Amino acid sequence: MEKDFQEKSLPVQSKTDRRIRKTKARLLQSLMTLMQEKDIKDISVKELSDLADINRGTFYLHYRDVYDMLSQVEDSIFQEFNEILDKNFAPGTGTALYSILKDIFTFLNENRLMGRTLLGPHGDLAFVNRMKEIVRLRLLRLQDEAVPASPDFDYYYAFITSGCIGLIQSWLNRENPEPPDRIAALVEKMILQGLTPMFPAPMRV
């Protein structure tokens, strides 16, 4: 009863905002569920609304179509990801690789379903490339401030990011994934030491 009283005492705007958040959360959950099985082009507003148990009119209060919804979801993720980079790549912070990785994996862990979906077989490759490009530009800016970028920078970056994305996909799909700090330490080790820990030193005659 106390909970009901508190809810009735909320300002109309607060209750409206809460209902909108709940509606959008249900739609997001439903969109991610459907994208586990099919591409965005094969998802209709009716199918999405039915799964979220809302009417199509409510959907159209917030989004033009499923593409607009996915775009807004991706923009929101991109904004949060950009804030992580802003914090770690801020001038004078002495950027530490482990700190960046831990923040990124914590973020992914908190948004596991979205990460698994957008990086999955029915995800959005353009979105993944957008994320990769923003990190690339940050790293290039750091190199410009310290030393000139290596002529092989793009090769190194392509190698590292492709490997990291494969690792993230594997991690997100595990039933019992390692905690963010553990996987961040592992990725840091892989980036700094390469594959050396996996193979014995070559024999010398």
Helices and strands as residue ranges (DSSP letters): H 2-9, H 12-35, G 40-42, H 45-52, H 56-62, H 66-88, H 97-110, H 112-118, H 125-146, H 153-172, H 180-193, G 196-198
